[in-house]
Amino acid sequence: MAQGIRDKVAILGMGCSKFGERWDCGPDDLMLEALSEALADAGIDRDRLEAAWLGIFFDEQSTGKSSLPLAMGLRLANIPVTRVENLCATGTEALRGAAHAVACGACDIALAMGVEKLKDTGYAGLPERTKGTFEDLYLPSSTAPGAFAQLASAYAARHGYSMAELRRAMAHISCKSHDNGARNPKAHLRNRITEEQVLAAPMISYPLGVLDCCGVSDGAACAIVTTPAIARALGKRDLVTIKALQLATSNGVEMGHCSWDGSHTLTTRIAAARAYQEAGISRPAEQIDMIEVHDCFSITELVLMEDLGLSAEGMAPHDVLDGRFDRDGAIPCQIDGGLKCFGHPIGATGLRMAYEVYLQLLGRAGERQLAAPAIGLAHNLGGIPNRNVASIAIFGLTT
């Protein structure tokens, strides 16, 4: 019977570039910025890396289709490098590959890198990918704001909220993320906003206004992983280990069966249940100290609180407005500013989330440091509510 990878993999070092409109940098510059920090943190030279995984989503517009941009850009020593892509969970997919390689003994020290260079594409939002079944068959004439606006409508209908009530909770989410992002020197957007500004902002796809949506950024983030024994041999004392790493993908039920009413993300619930079991977590609302979730839109974050079992069914708007997920609340959420303030360079996002959890667990988050968190969760949702991939990574401090 499968045992999972709980506590079999430790994070030796992590790095993250500054996110933003990095006109002065190419993807290799961003990756080098992240790797340099990670190597210094790990206390090793790059020739200790035995394998690497590179996460890129928009390959044609950004970095390239193969693994070579990582190997060549960072001058890796002819080690095996694998390029992966899994929608918005691409960064976590890179981490999954590196972590599994270490856990199974295929290598001792591995690198997971995620990068995306989107601001040079000449397109205001996410660029269109090469035509094929992804857009032509599954998403004709669809937009991400339009799809997640339907999530808001379905949630309000199921739980009996007026759209005004729901929008007030969504506005609080956006303001909370901006307040957190203002404390983070690596965030793209560092401006505080008010709920009145969110509610008065131009509408993108009702009920989502422009300040309910995350932005588009350039950025890179990476993790160097190894076994706890090797980490300790290299002089590490307090270790951040991977407690769980789970992924669930849609199988078509949401698109073609009335058992799903559009008010939640089914894959998140499935991945979370698996991750909690792997991590030995039976009461997530009590045992998890901080979370980073896929807040591509404010409604997504709200719905995810219930999908992750951190709010009771239909109660997330009340919990949000009560401050449960604020930086001084019971379960701080998006303490680094989230997608809302970092933007969403897709290949890097999952690893950027892990980076924040890692810093917080080690007490190294500076001005935004929380009070002694011991367990943190990072969540990605790739795709749209009725066809997506969800990933859950749980990290814990091992002394």
Secondary structure as UniProt FT lines:
FT   TURN            6..8
FT   STRAND          10..16
FT   TURN            23..24
FT   HELIX           27..42
FT   HELIX           46..48
FT   STRAND          51..55
FT   TURN            59..63
FT   HELIX           68..73
FT   TURN            74..75
FT   STRAND          81..84
FT   HELIX           87..89
FT   HELIX           90..103
FT   TURN            104..105
FT   STRAND          110..116
FT   TURN            119..120
FT   HELIX           134..138
FT   TURN            140..141
FT   HELIX           144..159
FT   HELIX           163..181
FT   TURN            182..183
FT   TURN            185..186
FT   HELIX           195..200
FT   STRAND          203..205
FT   TURN            206..207
FT   STRAND          208..209
FT   HELIX           210..212
FT   STRAND          218..226
FT   HELIX           228..233
FT   TURN            234..235
FT   STRAND          239..249
FT   HELIX           253..256
FT   TURN            258..259
FT   HELIX           266..279
FT   HELIX           284..287
FT   STRAND          290..292
FT   HELIX           298..307
FT   TURN            308..309
FT   TURN            313..314
FT   HELIX           316..321
FT   TURN            322..325
FT   TURN            327..328
FT   TURN            335..336
FT   HELIX           338..342
FT   HELIX           346..361
FT   TURN            362..363
FT   HELIX           366..368
FT   STRAND          375..384
FT   TURN            385..386
FT   STRAND          387..398
//
